[in-house]
Amino acid sequence: MRFIPDSIYIQIYYFAHFKKFCDLKKPSTYNEKLNWLKLHDHNPLYPTLVDKYEAKEYVARIIGNEYIIPTLGVWDTFDDIDFEKLPNQFVLKCTHDSEGLVIVKDKKKLDKNAAKEKIEAALKQNFYYIGREWPYKDVRPRIIAEQYMEDHVDGELRDYKFFCFGGEPKAMFIASDRASDHVKFDYYDLKFNHLDIKQKYPHAQEALRKPVTFEKMIDFSKILSKGFPHVRVDFYEVDGHLYFGELTFYHFSGFMPFEPDRWDKVFGDWLKLPKV
């Protein structure tokens, strides 16, 4: 379906998820507005900010390199990787998508053939064609190795993701149990009150702790989202230290219903569309 125009593709994909067409002329919900932004908000900076390698350099210049997960190497092909120079633990990522990920906790046990197959399949895929998120269309596919990170307080690496609108964070969610097949999403307001929101994944069965760097996450979210109509700013916390994760302009690509449905309109009211 890659030859179908973006506006038509979006309608087909949107209908498959919502059982109705997307109002792209007068969008009012969050998901409708995200898809409108794909078609009309073409900030030339976006391709840099969705590149997992380039975004780290951009963010480091703003908030400081001490908040960036160290990069151990960057390569064009899997065969270029010199595993002898990598530590025993590390993470491989593709710079242009969200599927090319290999977590290595013990290099001696790494199945290189399986890792190569996964990474090379990801390198061949243009992430733009999945949800028509235009910034990914011309991102150069590469592989990076990052330092392995684990928070010993929680025993895992949780994601803290802040929804920002015009430079103001309004809500966030914590992604936990990411290393398992039972991912949990828990949504909160900026006072860390749990919100009755579900999207795709269930809530955690036990209450999650508030990260010690929560207020700093809010401050950095404001700084990094300034000048954009909407962006989700993601962080990690490792043993009490904050690290930048990534910038996401189209949460779930604008194709994920809210439960209850009213939150789609609440988030939509927060998102003020720029003039075309």
N, C-alpha and C positions, 0 to 999 in steps of 0.2 A: 504493500500500500504506500510505498515511499513516493510514488509519483502523484498521489492525490494532494491537491492544495491543502495548506495548513488549516484553513477555516473549515473546509469540508471534513477533513480527518478529525479535527477537534469535535465536530458535531457528532460524528459516528461514535467516537470513543466515549464522549460525554453521555450519549444516549444509552450506551451499553452499561454504564455505571449508575445513572440516575433515572433511567426510563423516561427521560424527557430531553428535549433539545436545550442547548445552552443559549441563553439570551446574550448575544454578543453586541447588540445594538444599545440596549439599556441594561447592562449587567447590574445586579443588586447583591447577589450572594458572593461569598468569598471565592468559591470555586469558579463561578462565572467570571469574576474579575481577574483571577489568575490567568484564565485562558484569554481574556481580553488583553492582558499585559503581554502575553506571548506574541500577539499579533501587532501590537501598537507601541510598546515600550522597548525600543531597540537602542538602549544605551551602549555605546561602543566599548564601555569598560566591562560589561557583563562577561564576555568570553574569557577575559583574564581572571575574573573573580570565581568562575566555576571550574577553572583549571586547578586541580589540587596542588600542583607545584607552584604555579604563578601566584595563586591566592595567598600562599604562606608568605611569600616575599612582600606582597602588597600589605598584608595585615601587620607583619613585623615592623614595617616602616611607621605604622600608626600607633601601635600599642607596645612595641618592644619585642625583641627576639626571645626574651626569656619566657614568653607566653606561647611560643611556637614549638611543636614537637620536632625534634631534630631530624633532618633528612640525612640518610646514610648514603644515598646514591640515586642517580636518575639515569635511565637507559631507554633506548628506542626499541630494543628487542629483548626477549627473555635470555637468549644465548649470550647477550652482552654482559649479563650479571656475573660478577666474580664473587661467588659465594664464600670463597676462602677469606675474603676481606670483610665479610659481614660477621657481626657477633652471633652468639648462640641463639639469641632471641631477637626477632624483628618482625616487621609487617611489610608485605608487598601490596602496593596499590596501583591501579591504573589512574592516570591523571584526568581522564575524560569521561568517566562513568562511575556507577556505584556498584557494579557487579564484580569487577576485577579485584578481588581482595583475598589475600592469603596470609593468615596469621601463623607465625612460626614461633612456637614456644621452645622447641628443641631442634636445632639445625640438623643433628645427627639422625632424627626421625623424619625429616622432611622428605616427602615423596615428590621428587623434582619433576618426574614425568606428569603426575597429576597436576602439579602447580603450573607447569608449562602449558598444559592443555587448557587450563582455566584462564590463564593470563592471555594466551595467544587468541583464544576465542573472544575475549573482551576487547583486545586490541583491534580486531577486525570489525567490531560493531560501532556504528555511529549512533550515539545515545540520543541524538536529536530526533531520529525517526520514531522512537518509542512514544514520546509524548508531545513532539513538536516544540520542545524547548529550544528555541533558536540559538541561544548562546553556545550550545554544545556542538553546533554544526561544524565549525571549523577549528575546534580545539585539537591540538596535536596529540595523538595517542602516544603516551609514554608510560614507563613504569618507574615508580619511586619506591625506595625502601625507607621506612621510618623506624625510629627507636620503638621497641615494644613498650607499651604502657599498661600498668595495672594499678588500680587503687586498692591498697591493702586494707583500707578501712571497710570498704564494701565487698572486697574480694572479686571485683569485676570492674570494667571500665564503662561507666554509665555516661549517656549523652544528656546534656542539658541544652534544650533548644528553645530559643526565644523568638516569638513572633513580633516583628517590629514594623511599624507603620509610620512613614514619614519621619523616621528617626526616633520614634517612641516605642519601646517594648510594651505590649499590652497583656501578653499571656505567654506561658511556656509549658513544655512538657519534658518529662524524664523518660528516657528509653532505658529499660533495665532488662537483665537476662538476655543481652544481645548475643552472647556466645552459645545460647541454647536454641532449641526449636520452639521456645515458648516466650517470645518477646513480649514485654509489657510496656504500655504507654500510659503515663499518668499526667494529667494536665493540671496546671496550677495558675492562680493569678500571681501578681507580683508581691503579694504579702504571704505567699506560700500557702494559700488556702486551696484545698483540692477542689477541682471543678468536675461537674458531671458530664464530661466529654469522653466519647470513645470514637476512635477512628481505626478500623481494621483490627487492632490488637486490644486484648483485655487489660484491665487494671491489675496492678500488683496485689497479691493477697494480703500483704502486710504493709503498713505505713512506711514510706520512704523517708529517709532523713533529709533535712535541708542541708545543702552543701555549705561549707564554711565560707566559700567564696561567692555566695549567692549575690550579695550586693555589688561586688566587683563585676560579676557577669552582667548585671543590669547596666552598670556604668559603661562597660565595654560595648554592650549591645547598642546603646545610644550612639556611641562614637562611630562604630562600624556601619550602622544603618543610616547614618545621616546622609541626606541627599537622594535616597531611594524611596519610591512610593511604598515598596514592601520588600522585605528580605527576612529570612529566618537565619539568625546567628547562632551557631552551635559551639558548645564548649565541652571540655572534659575537666574533671577534678581528680588529681592524682596525689594522694597523701597530703591533701590540703593546699596543693598548688594548682592554679588555673592554667589550662591550655586551650588555645583556639582549635576548633574542629574544622568547620567549613561554613560557607555562605550558600544558602539555598533560596532561590528566587521563586520557585514554584513547588510549594509543599505538596507532596504526593502528586505532583504534576497537574494539580487542579482537578483530579478525577476521583477524590475520595469523599464519600458522604460523611456527615457528622451524625452522631447519635447523642442526644436528640438533635433533630434537624434544625432547631432554632439557632444553634451556634453558627451555622453557615451564614445566616443573616447578621448575627452579631459581629463576626469577623469581617463580613462584607461591609458593614457600616464603618468599621475602623479603617478600611482600605479606601483612601481617596485617590481616584484615578487621575493621572496627569492629563493635560490637554494634548490632543494629537497634533 
